[in-house]
Amino acid sequence: MTWSRIKKTAKQVLHLGDPPSRTALAFAIGVFIGFSPLYGLHTISVLLCSWAFRLNVVAMLAGSFINNPWTVLPILGSTMWVGLRLVPVDASPPLDWTDFTFQVLGQQFHHFLLPFVLGGTLLGIMGALLAYPIVFIGLQRYRETQRRLSSVLAGSFRDDTK
């Protein structure tokens, strides 16, 4: 994602007609979905949540894009780290590569499912709680700046017509 594309997406989010609280809520829910362990279903989750709760889909997608190809490994690592701190798991037995099947792979990773889900959920809640006030305050400041700028421009335009 290029810088100009990031700026364009941010402008789309900032020019929405929703109040800042709803836009910030949509973004925060998107961040939660971005941390969720439902890999491959993030976009579908965003679309369903935005439709079910009547929240802005652009803001929610922007929040869910916290999980992208550049951040997926740190997010996965931190998810497992937090989950394993909360639910310690014994080391799984070594994987027998001569008899490798998806069933064997599932048995190997079954022990790590609860820590993974718990860690992702906890980090998602923390990320959403952190994202909401940041986006809310940012939107309020942006809209106030836009109001001041438009009133200054409107005033200077009136002075030029005299």
C-alpha positions as CSV (number, residue, x, y, z in Angstrom):
1,M,0.0,0.0,0.0
2,T,1.5,3.3,-1.1
3,W,1.5,6.5,0.9
4,S,-0.9,8.2,-1.5
5,R,-3.3,5.3,-1.2
6,I,-3.1,5.4,2.6
7,K,-3.9,9.1,2.5
8,K,-6.8,8.5,0.1
9,T,-8.3,5.8,2.3
10,A,-7.9,8.1,5.4
11,K,-9.7,10.9,3.6
12,Q,-12.5,8.6,2.7
13,V,-12.8,7.6,6.3
14,L,-12.6,11.2,7.5
15,H,-15.3,12.6,5.1
16,L,-18.0,10.2,6.2
17,G,-21.3,11.6,7.4
18,D,-21.5,9.5,10.5
19,P,-20.6,11.1,13.8
20,P,-17.1,10.5,15.0
21,S,-18.2,8.1,17.7
22,R,-19.8,5.7,15.1
23,T,-16.9,5.9,12.8
24,A,-14.4,5.3,15.6
25,L,-16.6,2.3,16.8
26,A,-16.6,0.8,13.3
27,F,-12.8,1.2,13.0
28,A,-12.3,-0.3,16.5
29,I,-14.5,-3.3,15.6
30,G,-12.4,-3.7,12.4
31,V,-9.2,-3.8,14.5
32,F,-10.8,-6.5,16.7
33,I,-11.6,-8.5,13.5
34,G,-8.1,-8.0,12.2
35,F,-6.7,-9.7,15.3
36,S,-9.3,-12.5,15.3
37,P,-8.0,-16.0,14.6
38,L,-10.5,-16.4,11.7
39,Y,-7.8,-16.0,9.0
40,G,-9.2,-16.0,5.5
41,L,-12.6,-14.7,6.9
42,H,-11.7,-11.2,7.9
43,T,-13.3,-9.5,5.0
44,I,-16.4,-11.6,5.2
45,S,-16.6,-10.9,9.0
46,V,-16.3,-7.1,8.3
47,L,-19.0,-7.2,5.7
48,L,-21.4,-9.2,8.0
49,C,-20.7,-7.0,11.0
50,S,-21.1,-3.8,9.1
51,W,-24.4,-5.0,7.7
52,A,-25.7,-6.4,11.0
53,F,-24.8,-3.3,13.1
54,R,-25.3,-0.8,10.3
55,L,-21.8,0.6,10.7
56,N,-19.6,2.1,8.1
57,V,-17.9,-0.6,6.0
58,V,-15.0,1.6,4.9
59,A,-14.0,2.4,8.4
60,M,-14.4,-1.2,9.5
61,L,-12.3,-2.4,6.6
62,A,-9.6,0.2,7.3
63,G,-9.4,-1.1,10.9
64,S,-9.3,-4.7,9.8
65,F,-6.4,-4.0,7.5
66,I,-4.1,-3.7,10.6
67,N,-3.6,-7.3,9.7
68,N,-1.9,-7.3,6.3
69,P,1.1,-9.2,4.7
70,W,3.6,-6.9,6.5
71,T,2.1,-7.3,10.0
72,V,0.8,-10.9,9.9
73,L,3.9,-12.5,11.4
74,P,4.2,-10.1,14.3
75,I,0.5,-10.4,15.0
76,L,0.6,-14.2,14.9
77,G,3.7,-14.3,17.1
78,S,2.2,-11.9,19.7
79,T,-1.1,-13.8,19.6
80,M,0.7,-17.1,20.4
81,W,3.0,-15.5,22.9
82,V,0.0,-14.0,24.9
83,G,-2.0,-17.1,24.5
84,L,0.8,-19.4,25.7
85,R,1.3,-17.1,28.7
86,L,-2.3,-17.4,29.7
87,V,-2.7,-21.1,28.9
88,P,0.7,-22.9,29.0
89,V,0.9,-25.9,26.8
90,D,3.4,-28.8,27.0
91,A,5.7,-29.2,24.0
92,S,4.0,-31.5,21.4
93,P,5.8,-34.7,20.4
94,P,8.1,-34.4,17.4
95,L,6.4,-34.6,14.1
96,D,6.9,-37.9,12.2
97,W,7.5,-36.7,8.6
98,T,7.4,-40.2,7.2
99,D,3.7,-40.6,8.1
100,F,2.6,-37.0,7.4
101,T,-1.1,-36.4,6.9
102,F,-3.4,-33.6,7.7
103,Q,-4.8,-35.6,10.5
104,V,-1.4,-35.9,12.1
105,L,-0.9,-32.2,11.6
106,G,-4.2,-31.5,13.2
107,Q,-3.3,-33.6,16.2
108,Q,0.1,-31.8,16.5
109,F,-1.5,-28.3,16.5
110,H,-4.7,-29.2,18.4
111,H,-3.0,-28.3,21.7
112,F,-2.2,-24.8,20.5
113,L,-5.8,-23.9,19.4
114,L,-7.0,-22.6,22.7
115,P,-4.0,-20.4,23.3
116,F,-4.2,-19.1,19.8
117,V,-7.9,-18.2,20.0
118,L,-7.5,-16.7,23.5
119,G,-4.4,-14.7,22.6
120,G,-6.0,-13.3,19.4
121,T,-9.2,-12.4,21.2
122,L,-7.4,-10.6,24.1
123,L,-5.1,-8.7,21.7
124,G,-8.1,-7.8,19.6
125,I,-10.0,-6.4,22.6
126,M,-6.9,-4.4,23.6
127,G,-6.3,-3.2,20.1
128,A,-10.0,-2.1,19.7
129,L,-9.9,-0.3,23.1
130,L,-6.7,1.5,22.0
131,A,-8.0,2.3,18.5
132,Y,-11.3,3.8,19.5
133,P,-10.1,6.9,21.4
134,I,-7.3,7.5,19.0
135,V,-9.6,7.5,16.0
136,F,-12.4,9.4,17.9
137,I,-10.0,12.3,18.9
138,G,-8.4,12.3,15.5
139,L,-11.8,12.6,13.7
140,Q,-13.0,15.3,16.1
141,R,-9.8,17.4,15.6
142,Y,-9.9,16.9,11.8
143,R,-13.6,18.0,11.6
144,E,-13.0,21.0,13.8
145,T,-10.0,22.0,11.6
146,Q,-12.2,21.6,8.5
147,R,-14.9,23.8,10.1
148,R,-12.5,26.5,11.0
149,L,-10.9,26.4,7.6
150,S,-14.2,26.6,5.7
151,S,-15.3,29.6,7.9
152,V,-12.1,31.4,7.3
153,L,-12.3,30.8,3.6
154,A,-15.9,31.8,3.5
155,G,-15.1,35.0,5.4
156,S,-12.2,35.9,3.1
157,F,-14.4,35.2,0.1
158,R,-17.0,37.6,1.4
159,D,-14.4,40.3,2.0
160,D,-13.1,39.9,-1.6
161,T,-16.6,40.6,-3.0
162,K,-16.9,44.0,-1.4
